[in-house]
Amino acid sequence: MPPNFALSGRCVTEQHGQGYGRGVDLRELQQVIDDTYGDRDRDRGVAPTVAWLCEEIGELAQAVRKGTPDQIAHEFSDVLAWLATLANQVGVDLTDVVNRYRDGCPKCAALPCAC
């Protein structure tokens, strides 16, 4: 997955550096990840994928604390790619589940949250 992507609304769009074309919605991202890494991901299995996702979240945390904007964006793209991988492995459509937050807080239905 190309670096320098950030989540913007429902689309993953280029934020820094060279452009990578149009934005990609979450369903398209999952398809690209599956087309690119699907066989390898299925062979690896869910537990190791969770471990890789956790490692990438740690790298993101470090980049947020000490990294440049480009390093932060790069780590966000890695986290999104591993999240899409895990979602593919367990049969979750990220576009469907992100809609839980579409209208604000899923608990109180307020925007901003009133909980």
Phi, psi and omega per residue, in radians:
M1 nan 2.351 -3.121
P2 -1.121 2.577 3.088
P3 -1.283 3.056 2.986
N4 1.236 0.698 3.039
F5 -1.889 2.599 3.080
A6 -2.420 2.626 3.121
L7 -1.368 2.204 -3.133
S8 -2.385 1.845 -3.077
G9 1.105 -2.176 3.137
R10 -1.720 0.034 -3.071
C11 -2.065 2.612 2.967
V12 -1.640 2.107 -3.047
T13 -2.247 2.701 3.117
E14 -1.189 2.331 -3.116
Q15 -2.040 -0.742 -3.055
H16 -2.219 2.779 2.996
G17 1.232 -2.750 -3.129
Q18 -1.166 2.549 3.124
G19 -1.282 2.696 3.105
Y20 -2.149 0.513 3.128
G21 1.542 -2.805 -3.086
R22 -1.220 2.887 3.082
G23 -1.152 2.828 -3.130
V24 -2.164 2.224 3.071
D25 -1.375 2.948 -3.026
L26 -1.081 -0.644 3.121
R27 -1.139 -0.734 3.096
E28 -1.130 -0.698 3.098
L29 -1.016 -0.813 3.125
Q30 -1.049 -0.669 -3.137
Q31 -1.190 -0.748 3.117
V32 -1.085 -0.763 3.126
I33 -1.091 -0.748 3.130
D34 -1.140 -0.750 3.122
D35 -1.106 -0.611 -3.065
T36 -1.441 -0.784 -2.983
Y37 -2.175 0.042 -2.962
G38 -0.922 -0.846 -3.124
D39 -1.069 -0.803 3.137
R40 -1.108 -0.717 -3.141
D41 -1.109 -0.771 -3.141
R42 -1.131 -0.656 3.096
D43 -1.149 -0.617 -3.114
R44 -1.206 -0.772 -3.128
G45 1.640 2.996 -3.007
V46 -1.252 -0.857 -3.052
A47 -1.015 -0.834 3.091
P48 -1.144 -0.529 3.093
T49 -1.153 -0.714 3.070
V50 -1.055 -0.721 3.122
A51 -1.083 -0.772 3.110
W52 -1.100 -0.728 3.115
L53 -1.059 -0.778 3.118
C54 -1.072 -0.716 3.102
E55 -1.062 -0.765 3.135
E56 -1.150 -0.622 3.080
I57 -1.119 -0.687 3.062
G58 -1.075 -0.730 3.100
E59 -1.140 -0.645 3.076
L60 -1.115 -0.771 3.131
A61 -1.039 -0.741 3.124
Q62 -1.146 -0.732 3.128
A63 -1.125 -0.681 3.122
V64 -1.104 -0.676 -3.122
R65 -1.302 -0.685 -2.950
K66 -2.314 -0.002 -3.005
G67 -1.659 3.018 3.052
T68 -1.450 2.876 3.062
P69 -0.969 -0.665 3.114
D70 -1.169 -0.682 3.097
Q71 -1.156 -0.693 3.096
I72 -1.089 -0.837 3.134
A73 -1.060 -0.705 3.114
H74 -1.044 -0.802 -3.128
E75 -1.187 -0.621 3.033
F76 -1.047 -0.732 -3.140
S77 -1.114 -0.682 3.106
D78 -1.122 -0.763 3.118
V79 -1.075 -0.771 3.119
L80 -1.082 -0.709 3.137
A81 -1.108 -0.787 -3.140
W82 -1.220 -0.591 3.061
L83 -1.118 -0.741 3.090
A84 -1.109 -0.683 3.090
T85 -1.042 -0.862 -3.132
L86 -1.100 -0.762 3.111
A87 -1.032 -0.741 3.095
N88 -1.057 -0.745 -3.085
Q89 -1.152 -0.565 -3.098
V90 -1.819 0.138 3.030
G91 1.301 0.593 3.117
V92 -1.860 2.269 3.052
D93 -1.591 1.930 -3.077
L94 -1.080 -0.551 3.103
T95 -1.101 -0.683 3.114
D96 -1.189 -0.767 -3.049
V97 -1.327 -0.489 3.121
V98 -1.169 -0.403 3.118
N99 -1.107 -0.284 3.072
R100 -1.001 -0.520 -3.105
Y101 -1.826 0.055 -3.047
R102 -0.977 -0.700 -3.057
D103 -1.786 0.244 -3.142
G104 2.012 -2.637 -3.083
C105 -1.124 2.210 3.137
P106 -1.242 -0.290 3.128
K107 -1.498 -0.901 -3.033
C108 -1.822 -0.122 -3.127
A109 1.076 0.321 3.118
A110 -1.708 2.709 3.092
L111 -2.423 1.815 0.043
P112 -1.276 2.915 -3.115
C113 -0.984 2.376 3.103
A114 -1.915 0.109 3.140
C115 -1.128 nan nan
